[in-house]
Amino acid sequence: MTTYYRIQQADRDPQDLLNPDQFRSASWHGDDERYGVSVTRSLDSLIRYAQETGLDAEGGVVVELRGTPSGDTDEDAHLGAELVCPTEICSVTPVTDEQVDEILAAWD
């Protein structure tokens, strides 16, 4: 099973990602809702995705998880985002200052 990565706010319980009721991704650009949790395939692609989208990573956590493709397409697929149905949380680590700096450097 493939490992995936996402950044989310630290106050959101990562275990909630395992609840099938949470397998949905709401569009930032409208009311479109898709099936699955938005992730990337690597930490490097997650940082690039955050740089491209302006994702606020400060104070967040990186969730490493395993899952299966949801069968739906993430609206940011062109930026490397995918939708999966998580089956296991592998790790949860705070976003580092270096990662935040790397993300913000793209906006300077």
MDAnalysis code that builds the backbone (N, CA, C; Angstrom):
import MDAnalysis as mda
import numpy as np

u = mda.Universe.empty(324, n_residues=108, atom_resindex=np.repeat(np.arange(108), 3), trajectory=True)
u.add_TopologyAttr("name", ["N", "CA", "C"] * 108)
u.add_TopologyAttr("resid", np.arange(1, 109))
u.add_TopologyAttr("resname", ["MET", "THR", "THR", "TYR", "TYR", "ARG", "ILE", "GLN", "GLN", "ALA", "ASP", "ARG", "ASP", "PRO", "GLN", "ASP", "LEU", "LEU", "ASN", "PRO", "ASP", "GLN", "PHE", "ARG", "SER", "ALA", "SER", "TRP", "HIS", "GLY", "ASP", "ASP", "GLU", "ARG", "TYR", "GLY", "VAL", "SER", "VAL", "THR", "ARG", "SER", "LEU", "ASP", "SER", "LEU", "ILE", "ARG", "TYR", "ALA", "GLN", "GLU", "THR", "GLY", "LEU", "ASP", "ALA", "GLU", "GLY", "GLY", "VAL", "VAL", "VAL", "GLU", "LEU", "ARG", "GLY", "THR", "PRO", "SER", "GLY", "ASP", "THR", "ASP", "GLU", "ASP", "ALA", "HIS", "LEU", "GLY", "ALA", "GLU", "LEU", "VAL", "CYS", "PRO", "THR", "GLU", "ILE", "CYS", "SER", "VAL", "THR", "PRO", "VAL", "THR", "ASP", "GLU", "GLN", "VAL", "ASP", "GLU", "ILE", "LEU", "ALA", "ALA", "TRP", "ASP"])
u.atoms.positions = np.array([
    [0.846, -1.175, 0.000],
    [0.000, 0.000, 0.000],
    [0.896, 1.244, 0.000],
    [0.517, 2.211, -0.772],
    [1.306, 3.420, -0.952],
    [1.200, 4.350, 0.261],
    [2.295, 5.053, 0.533],
    [2.325, 6.055, 1.592],
    [2.095, 7.426, 0.970],
    [1.332, 8.263, 1.655],
    [0.986, 9.604, 1.187],
    [1.225, 10.610, 2.306],
    [1.204, 11.898, 1.936],
    [1.472, 12.971, 2.882],
    [0.466, 14.101, 2.715],
    [0.153, 14.764, 3.824],
    [-0.693, 15.952, 3.803],
    [-0.308, 16.858, 4.960],
    [-0.622, 18.131, 4.831],
    [-0.459, 19.084, 5.924],
    [-1.857, 19.465, 6.381],
    [-2.033, 19.484, 7.694],
    [-3.307, 19.944, 8.245],
    [-3.041, 20.676, 9.550],
    [-4.048, 21.368, 10.021],
    [-3.923, 22.117, 11.269],
    [-3.672, 21.144, 12.424],
    [-2.838, 21.570, 13.362],
    [-2.437, 20.713, 14.482],
    [-3.597, 20.351, 15.394],
    [-4.634, 21.180, 15.442],
    [-5.747, 20.889, 16.350],
    [-6.759, 19.907, 15.750],
    [-6.538, 19.483, 14.527],
    [-7.420, 18.488, 13.907],
    [-6.859, 17.093, 14.189],
    [-7.654, 16.216, 14.754],
    [-7.211, 14.875, 15.118],
    [-6.957, 14.051, 13.845],
    [-5.710, 13.633, 13.610],
    [-5.406, 12.851, 12.412],
    [-6.207, 11.546, 12.330],
    [-6.594, 10.993, 13.463],
    [-7.378, 9.751, 13.453],
    [-8.730, 9.941, 12.762],
    [-9.221, 11.188, 12.733],
    [-10.478, 11.462, 12.030],
    [-10.378, 11.143, 10.544],
    [-9.158, 11.171, 10.002],
    [-8.962, 10.865, 8.584],
    [-9.332, 9.423, 8.247],
    [-9.362, 8.563, 9.252],
    [-9.692, 7.149, 9.036],
    [-11.198, 6.897, 9.016],
    [-11.971, 7.905, 9.348],
    [-13.426, 7.790, 9.377],
    [-13.976, 7.989, 7.964],
    [-14.641, 6.989, 7.392],
    [-15.173, 7.124, 6.031],
    [-16.085, 8.335, 5.838],
    [-16.694, 8.820, 6.905],
    [-17.510, 10.029, 6.792],
    [-16.661, 11.261, 6.462],
    [-15.344, 11.157, 6.688],
    [-14.423, 12.261, 6.412],
    [-13.767, 12.146, 5.035],
    [-14.109, 11.120, 4.273],
    [-13.492, 10.908, 2.966],
    [-14.110, 11.841, 1.939],
    [-13.919, 13.130, 2.145],
    [-14.421, 14.100, 1.176],
    [-13.491, 15.301, 1.160],
    [-13.395, 15.864, 0.003],
    [-12.537, 17.017, -0.202],
    [-13.377, 18.121, -0.820],
    [-13.510, 19.213, -0.095],
    [-14.309, 20.341, -0.585],
    [-13.432, 21.259, -1.427],
    [-14.013, 21.761, -2.478],
    [-13.309, 22.660, -3.381],
    [-13.070, 24.014, -2.728],
    [-11.899, 24.594, -2.981],
    [-11.620, 25.953, -2.532],
    [-12.331, 26.955, -3.432],
    [-12.750, 26.492, -4.628],
    [-13.234, 27.422, -5.660],
    [-14.711, 27.218, -5.963],
    [-15.475, 26.743, -5.018],
    [-16.889, 26.540, -5.269],
    [-17.461, 25.501, -4.327],
    [-18.591, 24.954, -4.715],
    [-19.285, 23.980, -3.870],
    [-19.001, 22.532, -4.258],
    [-18.089, 22.322, -5.185],
    [-17.773, 20.987, -5.652],
    [-17.139, 20.169, -4.520],
    [-17.683, 18.980, -4.268],
    [-17.124, 18.098, -3.251],
    [-16.752, 16.785, -3.920],
    [-15.552, 16.292, -3.609],
    [-15.059, 15.054, -4.210],
    [-14.799, 14.027, -3.119],
    [-14.770, 12.766, -3.547],
    [-14.614, 11.656, -2.606],
    [-13.141, 11.366, -2.368],
    [-12.713, 11.462, -1.120],
    [-11.349, 11.147, -0.744],
    [-10.709, 12.264, 0.048],
    [-9.546, 11.976, 0.597],
    [-8.751, 12.918, 1.374],
    [-7.592, 13.363, 0.486],
    [-7.359, 14.653, 0.413],
    [-6.325, 15.209, -0.455],
    [-4.935, 14.965, 0.123],
    [-4.040, 14.404, -0.714],
    [-2.686, 14.039, -0.300],
    [-1.734, 14.223, -1.483],
    [-0.426, 14.065, -1.191],
    [0.583, 13.951, -2.240],
    [1.387, 12.684, -1.982],
    [2.163, 12.267, -2.981],
    [2.902, 11.003, -2.862],
    [4.237, 11.104, -2.134],
    [4.750, 12.305, -1.961],
    [6.035, 12.449, -1.270],
    [6.048, 13.748, -0.483],
    [6.975, 13.832, 0.438],
    [7.126, 15.049, 1.217],
    [7.581, 16.199, 0.317],
    [8.478, 15.910, -0.630],
    [8.930, 16.943, -1.568],
    [7.765, 17.478, -2.396],
    [6.910, 16.579, -2.877],
    [5.764, 17.045, -3.676],
    [4.761, 17.796, -2.799],
    [4.687, 17.458, -1.522],
    [3.820, 18.194, -0.598],
    [4.316, 19.633, -0.432],
    [5.627, 19.800, -0.285],
    [6.197, 21.140, -0.161],
    [5.953, 21.930, -1.444],
    [6.167, 21.314, -2.610],
    [5.898, 22.000, -3.882],
    [4.427, 22.381, -4.003],
    [3.544, 21.472, -3.587],
    [2.107, 21.757, -3.624],
    [1.774, 22.960, -2.731],
    [2.341, 22.979, -1.531],
    [2.097, 24.093, -0.608],
    [2.631, 25.403, -1.189],
    [3.767, 25.343, -1.872],
    [4.322, 26.537, -2.511],
    [3.385, 27.055, -3.602],
    [2.860, 26.138, -4.392],
    [1.989, 26.518, -5.516],
    [0.641, 27.071, -5.059],
    [0.111, 26.526, -3.985],
    [-1.248, 26.877, -3.575],
    [-1.302, 27.922, -2.469],
    [-0.158, 28.190, -1.840],
    [-0.161, 29.126, -0.719],
    [-0.721, 28.507, 0.546],
    [-0.661, 27.189, 0.639],
    [-1.153, 26.472, 1.811],
    [-0.483, 26.993, 3.073],
    [-1.265, 27.326, 4.070],
    [-0.743, 27.831, 5.336],
    [-0.277, 26.647, 6.175],
    [1.037, 26.466, 6.233],
    [1.596, 25.323, 6.948],
    [2.058, 25.668, 8.352],
    [2.193, 26.950, 8.647],
    [2.703, 27.366, 9.954],
    [1.777, 26.877, 11.063],
    [2.364, 26.202, 12.042],
    [1.585, 25.663, 13.151],
    [0.858, 24.377, 12.807],
    [1.105, 23.854, 11.616],
    [0.440, 22.630, 11.184],
    [1.261, 21.392, 11.460],
    [0.724, 20.269, 11.019],
    [1.417, 18.991, 11.136],
    [1.438, 18.304, 9.781],
    [2.475, 17.517, 9.577],
    [2.556, 16.653, 8.403],
    [2.039, 15.289, 8.827],
    [1.013, 14.826, 8.133],
    [0.452, 13.508, 8.409],
    [0.920, 12.568, 7.297],
    [1.625, 11.525, 7.697],
    [2.012, 10.463, 6.770],
    [0.992, 9.347, 6.954],
    [0.400, 8.910, 5.854],
    [-0.647, 7.899, 5.957],
    [-0.572, 6.903, 4.809],
    [-1.238, 5.798, 5.003],
    [-1.406, 4.813, 3.932],
    [-2.875, 4.820, 3.548],
    [-3.122, 4.498, 2.296],
    [-4.493, 4.477, 1.834],
    [-4.595, 3.932, 0.432],
    [-5.815, 3.893, -0.057],
    [-6.088, 3.422, -1.411],
    [-6.707, 4.561, -2.212],
    [-6.420, 4.620, -3.513],
    [-7.015, 5.666, -4.338],
    [-8.536, 5.654, -4.225],
    [-9.119, 6.838, -4.168],
    [-10.570, 6.939, -3.986],
    [-11.343, 6.718, -5.273],
    [-10.668, 6.848, -6.411],
    [-11.359, 6.735, -7.689],
    [-11.826, 8.078, -8.224],
    [-11.684, 9.122, -7.416],
    [-12.042, 10.475, -7.833],
    [-10.750, 11.245, -8.105],
    [-10.864, 12.359, -8.790],
    [-9.702, 13.170, -9.138],
    [-9.700, 14.456, -8.327],
    [-8.574, 14.741, -7.678],
    [-8.433, 15.975, -6.914],
    [-8.446, 17.158, -7.878],
    [-9.068, 18.253, -7.469],
    [-9.122, 19.428, -8.336],
    [-7.731, 20.005, -8.585],
    [-6.769, 19.679, -7.729],
    [-5.396, 20.130, -7.914],
    [-4.483, 18.998, -8.397],
    [-5.042, 18.067, -9.133],
    [-4.251, 16.943, -9.651],
    [-3.084, 17.443, -10.506],
    [-3.287, 18.538, -11.212],
    [-2.217, 19.109, -12.042],
    [-1.046, 19.616, -11.192],
    [-1.260, 19.745, -9.885],
    [-0.205, 20.158, -8.955],
    [0.323, 18.990, -8.129],
    [-0.123, 17.782, -8.435],
    [0.362, 16.591, -7.738],
    [-0.532, 16.077, -6.628],
    [-1.692, 16.695, -6.418],
    [-2.600, 16.234, -5.359],
    [-3.424, 15.049, -5.839],
    [-3.676, 14.129, -4.939],
    [-4.488, 12.940, -5.211],
    [-5.524, 12.787, -4.107],
    [-6.548, 12.020, -4.382],
    [-7.560, 11.706, -3.373],
    [-7.476, 10.236, -3.008],
    [-7.383, 9.965, -1.706],
    [-7.292, 8.587, -1.219],
    [-8.272, 8.371, -0.079],
    [-8.511, 7.103, 0.201],
    [-9.272, 6.679, 1.376],
    [-8.246, 6.139, 2.374],
    [-7.903, 6.919, 3.396],
    [-6.874, 6.503, 4.343],
    [-7.256, 5.231, 5.109],
    [-6.247, 4.394, 5.327],
    [-6.446, 3.163, 6.081],
    [-5.566, 3.086, 7.326],
    [-4.511, 3.924, 7.370],
    [-3.577, 3.877, 8.500],
    [-2.834, 5.205, 8.610],
    [-2.693, 5.713, 9.811],
    [-1.854, 6.881, 10.083],
    [-0.482, 6.343, 10.473],
    [0.541, 6.693, 9.705],
    [1.896, 6.201, 9.972],
    [2.645, 7.097, 10.941],
    [2.517, 8.413, 10.740],
    [3.189, 9.351, 11.638],
    [2.541, 10.719, 11.532],
    [2.738, 11.494, 12.576],
    [2.271, 12.880, 12.628],
    [3.414, 13.687, 13.226],
    [3.942, 14.638, 12.467],
    [5.057, 15.443, 12.936],
    [4.763, 16.920, 12.688],
    [5.198, 17.776, 13.590],
    [4.992, 19.208, 13.367],
    [5.704, 19.658, 12.093],
    [5.086, 20.587, 11.384],
    [5.764, 21.217, 10.254],
    [6.954, 21.975, 10.831],
    [8.129, 21.750, 10.273],
    [9.331, 22.398, 10.802],
    [9.443, 23.838, 10.316],
    [10.239, 24.619, 11.043],
    [10.499, 25.991, 10.617],
    [11.139, 26.006, 9.230],
    [12.003, 25.037, 8.953],
    [12.653, 24.964, 7.648],
    [11.630, 24.719, 6.538],
    [10.643, 23.858, 6.793],
    [9.605, 23.605, 5.802],
    [8.761, 24.857, 5.566],
    [8.414, 25.556, 6.638],
    [7.646, 26.798, 6.499],
    [8.459, 27.799, 5.681],
    [9.746, 27.948, 5.998],
    [10.599, 28.881, 5.262],
    [10.673, 28.503, 3.784],
    [10.787, 27.219, 3.500],
    [10.852, 26.752, 2.113],
    [9.563, 27.080, 1.364],
    [8.439, 26.896, 2.028],
    [7.142, 27.207, 1.412],
    [7.017, 28.707, 1.178],
    [7.336, 29.493, 2.195],
    [7.203, 30.944, 2.090],
    [8.189, 31.552, 1.100],
    [9.345, 30.917, 0.902],
    [10.345, 31.430, -0.038],
    [9.775, 31.522, -1.453],
    [8.828, 30.671, -1.776],
    [8.225, 30.695, -3.107],
    [7.389, 31.943, -3.313],
    [7.023, 32.615, -2.239],
    [6.167, 33.805, -2.313],
    [6.965, 35.100, -2.207],
    [8.270, 34.989, -1.972],
    [9.109, 36.199, -1.875],
    [9.431, 36.763, -3.237],
])
